[in-house]
Amino acid sequence: MGQDSALRTSLHGVLIDVLGVGVLILGKSGIGKSECALDLVMRGHRLVVDDLIQIEKWRDGSLYGFSHDLGRHHMEIRGLGLVDIEKLFGIAATTDRKRIELIIELVEPEECIDDRVGLKEETYTILEVKIPRKRIPVRPGRNLTAIVEVAARDYLLKKGGYNTAREFEKELLMNLKKRE
């Protein structure tokens, strides 16, 4: 399994390893991507890259994200400037490359999220590869870090064959049939 360097692109966001899942956090400038990633690092997860993510498509169809050499392990935090995550938190707080498996898109609170239960599976396409996507409205007081961690755990459950929303729907339908 080798990489095909002809298939490359770049995106603005943050790529972080959350529980072994490569989570790409997207959203408009200033919405809180880096702050969320910093909080995740402080909880023991690993930063791959902040800001400009280089993405390669491998022959097997998987996407891997990494940093250009100059920005490796650095993060920009508004009000603080650039910080070196590896020097602040140690080598275990960073990794150089990670497979992108889940997209978290931080959105303004007024953006419509029409599937509150989670039955609708949304994707985001990069280099013709569809990646599962969750859109999370950002509101004051909302614990985005916990939401991202739960999204990664839920992704792992789905990867293992368990879909909470579908199981809930099955139980609901069975209960409705019993009542009839």
N, C-alpha and C positions, 0 to 999 in steps of 0.2 A: 504494500500500500504506500505509494509515493505521492508526492504533491505535483501538481501541474502549475508551474509558476506563471503560465500565460493567463490563467484565470485569477485575477486579483482585482480588488477594489478597496476603497477606504470609506469609512463612515465616522461621523462625530457621535460620541457616546462614551459609555464606560463598559468595559468587559470585566466581569468578576467571576471567580470560581466560588459558587455557593453550594456547599455539600457535594462537591464533585460535579456539579452542573455548571456549564458555561452559560452565564446569564449576561445578555447584552442589554444594557439599560439605555434607552433612547428617550428623547424629548427635546423640546425647544431649549434654547440657551437660557440659563438662569433658573430652570424649573426645579433643580435640586438633584441632578444625577450624581454629581461628584460627592455631595454631602451624604447621600444615601449609601454610596459605595464606601465612603470613609467609615460610616457607622458599621457597615458589614465587615470591614477589615477589623475594626475594634472588637467585633464579636467573634473573630477567629477565621473569617473567610479570606480569600486571597485575591489581590488585585492583579489583573493581567495588564490592562492598559486604560488610561484615562485620556479623553479628548479625541485624538485622531487614531482610529483603530484600522490597522492594515488587515485585510481579510483575504485569505487564499482558499480556493476551492480545490479539494483533493480529488484524485481520480475516483474514489469511492463515493463522491457526491457530498462529503462532509465539508463543513466550513470551519476554518481555524482562524482565530484572531490573535494579533500580536502587535507590539509597538515598534515604531521606528527607533533606531538606536539612541537618538538624542533624548527622547522622552521616556525611556524605559524606567518604570517604577516611580515616576513622578505623577503628582496629582495637583491640579489647581483648585484651591479652595478660596472662594471669593471672600475678601477681607484678610486672608492670610497670605495669599500668593501661592507659589510653588512649594510643595513639600515632597520629600523623598520618603516614600512609604517603606522601602526596604531598610533605610537607615533609622527611621523612627520606630518601626515595629519588628524588625528582624527579617531574615531571609524567608522564613516560613509564611510571611504575610504577602508574598508575591509569587508569581509564576510567569514565565516568559511567553507561553503560548497555551491556548485553550480552545477546545472544540466549542462552537456556538450551538447551543441546544434549545435555548429559550430566550425570547425577546420580552422585555418588560418596557412598555412605552408609558412614560409619565405624561399625563395630559392635564389640561386645565379643568377645573371642576365643572364648568358649564358644558363641556363636551359630553355628548350623549353616550352613555353606556347602556345599550338596550338589552343585554343578556345578563341579568343579575344572578342567575342560578349557575351558569357555567356550562350549559348544554351546547352552545354554539362554539365551535372550534375555529378561532381566527388564526391566520398565519401572516407572516411578513416574508417577502421574497428578496433574497440576496443572491446574486449570480445564478438565478434560475432555481434556487433551492428554497423551498418553503420551510420556514421555521415557526413553531408554535409561538403565538403572541398573546400577551395579556395587556390590556390597557387599564392603567391605574390612575384614577383622578387624584390630584394633589390638593389637599386641603390642610389648613393650619391644624396642628394637633394630631394629625394622622401619622401613625407609626409605619412609614414606608419600608423601613428595614425589616420589620416583622412580616409585612405583607410579601416582600420579595423572598424572604426565607420560606414562607408557607407556599408561595408559588413554586419554588424549587422542589420542595417536598412533594407537592401535588403532582408536579411533572414526573418525579421519580415513581410515584404510585401509578400514574397512567402508563408509564414505560413498563412497569411490572404487571399491567393488565387490570388495574382497578381504577375506575372512573367514578368519583363520588357523586357527581351530578346524575350520571346515568343510573347508578345504583339507587339513588334517592327516587328518581323517576319511576323505576321498576317497583319499588316498595309502595309508592303512592298509587300507582295503577292497580297493584294487587289489593290494596286496602279499599279502593273504590269498587273493584269487582266483588269483594266480599260483602260490601254494603248493599249491592244490587239484589 
